[in-house]
Amino acid sequence: MNSARDPRIAVVGAGLGGLALAGVLQRHGRSVTVFEREASADARSQGGTLDIHAGTGQLALRAAGLLDRFRTLARPEGQEWRVLDPITGTALPFPGPVHDEESPEIDRGQLRGLLLESLSAGTVRWGCAVNGATPLGDGSWRLLLGDGTTEDVDLVVGADGAWSRVRPALSAATPAYTGVTFVEAGFDDCDLRHPALARMVGNGSLLAKSAGRALFAQRNSNGNIRAYIAFRAPENWHLAADVDLADEAAVRTHLLKMFDGWDESLLYLLRHNDRAFINRPLFVLPAPHTWEHVPGITLLGDAAHLMPPVGLGANLAMLDGADLAHALIAESTVDDALRAYEDIMLPRSAKAALDCAGALDILVPSTSA
C-alpha cells in the first residue's frame, strides 16, 4: 500500500478545490502537481462573485494560510439582498439567503488568484490536459495526457469540474440538465455608465421572480455587475425558437418576449448589457452521487457533486480540498486517507445537493407554482 508520507499526487484541474488541496498540502511540506488544460491563469473569465461561508470556504482558506488576505479583498456589504416585484419594480420584504455564519462576497477570479499565488512556482502545469486515468494494479494510476504522453502517480484527484475526465474511473454518472437555463449579461463601470442599475442592485444581489422566470443581478468588484436571466425551458430552447446564440440582437429580442410585462427598470438588464450574452444551462449530478471506494483515486468539488449554483458549490469544493489534504497528512497510507476523506465528503455533499435543488426551485419557481 502506498505511503501517505511522500506519494506522487496529481490534482487534475486548477479550480478552487484543487488549488485549496495543493495549498494546504504545500503548507505542510508535501509535494503535489496540478494539471490544468487551460493555457494560463487568465485564459478565460473566472465568473462572478461568491459568498464564502465561515463554516466551509473560510475554514479551507484558514487551513491554506490565506484567511487574512481573503478578508482584505472580501466585501461584507455584498451580503445585502434586494427583492423586487417583477411587474411594479417595487421592493418586497425578503431576508435573502440565510447563512449561520458571516459570508462576505469576493470575485471568483480574485479568490483563485489568492490560491494560485500561495503555491510554489511550477506547481500548476498549464496547458497540460488530462484525458483520463487507468489503474496499474498496485493502487497507482497512469494519467493519459492530451499530448499523447503518460505520467504515473500514486494518487489522482479529479478536481476537473462538471465534465470531469477523471470521474469515469469511479462512476458512470453524468450531469443531467435541471430544466433551468441562465443567460449571463455583464455591465461595466456601473456607477458611472449605468447609475440607475447600480442604485437598484445596491451593494449585493438583486432578485425578481415569477413562475418559470427570474432575474438576478450581483455587484462584483470594480463597479461591475453580472446579471443572470433565468428561465425554465428545454436545454435546446434557442434551437426551438430559431435563435442564433451568436446573434446578440436575436437573443435580446427573444428574452424580452419571455419577460414581457416586467417593469422597465428590470428589463434594463436585458436591453443594455455591455458584454455579449452567454448561455449557461444548469446541470447537476445525481443526488446523492456516491461510488465504491477505489484505491488511489478520488474526486472533489463539481467533479464529485455538481449542484445548482446557489452559494454552496465553491465553498464545498475548497472544504473538500482542505479535508483531503488533512487526511493525507494525518493518515499512514493513501488508501486510509481516501477512505477517511470520502467518509466525510460523500454524506456532506449529498445533503448539500438536496438543499441546493430545493433552493433552485425557490429562486426559479416552476410554471405550476
Secondary structure as GFF3:
##gff-version 3
##sequence-region A 1 369
A	DSSP	beta_strand	9	12	.	.	.	ID=ss1
A	DSSP	alpha_helix	16	27	.	.	.	ID=ss2
A	DSSP	beta_strand	33	36	.	.	.	ID=ss3
A	DSSP	beta_strand	49	51	.	.	.	ID=ss4
A	DSSP	alpha_helix	57	63	.	.	.	ID=ss5
A	DSSP	alpha_helix	67	73	.	.	.	ID=ss6
A	DSSP	three_ten_helix	76	79	.	.	.	ID=ss7
A	DSSP	beta_strand	81	84	.	.	.	ID=ss8
A	DSSP	beta_strand	91	92	.	.	.	ID=ss9
A	DSSP	beta_strand	105	107	.	.	.	ID=ss10
A	DSSP	alpha_helix	108	117	.	.	.	ID=ss11
A	DSSP	beta_strand	124	126	.	.	.	ID=ss12
A	DSSP	beta_strand	130	135	.	.	.	ID=ss13
A	DSSP	beta_strand	141	145	.	.	.	ID=ss14
A	DSSP	beta_strand	150	153	.	.	.	ID=ss15
A	DSSP	beta_strand	155	158	.	.	.	ID=ss16
A	DSSP	three_ten_helix	167	169	.	.	.	ID=ss17
A	DSSP	beta_strand	176	187	.	.	.	ID=ss18
A	DSSP	alpha_helix	190	193	.	.	.	ID=ss19
A	DSSP	alpha_helix	195	201	.	.	.	ID=ss20
A	DSSP	beta_strand	205	210	.	.	.	ID=ss21
A	DSSP	beta_strand	213	219	.	.	.	ID=ss22
A	DSSP	three_ten_helix	221	223	.	.	.	ID=ss23
A	DSSP	beta_strand	225	232	.	.	.	ID=ss24
A	DSSP	alpha_helix	237	240	.	.	.	ID=ss25
A	DSSP	alpha_helix	248	258	.	.	.	ID=ss26
A	DSSP	alpha_helix	264	271	.	.	.	ID=ss27
A	DSSP	beta_strand	275	284	.	.	.	ID=ss28
A	DSSP	beta_strand	297	299	.	.	.	ID=ss29
A	DSSP	alpha_helix	302	305	.	.	.	ID=ss30
A	DSSP	alpha_helix	313	330	.	.	.	ID=ss31
A	DSSP	alpha_helix	334	363	.	.	.	ID=ss32
###
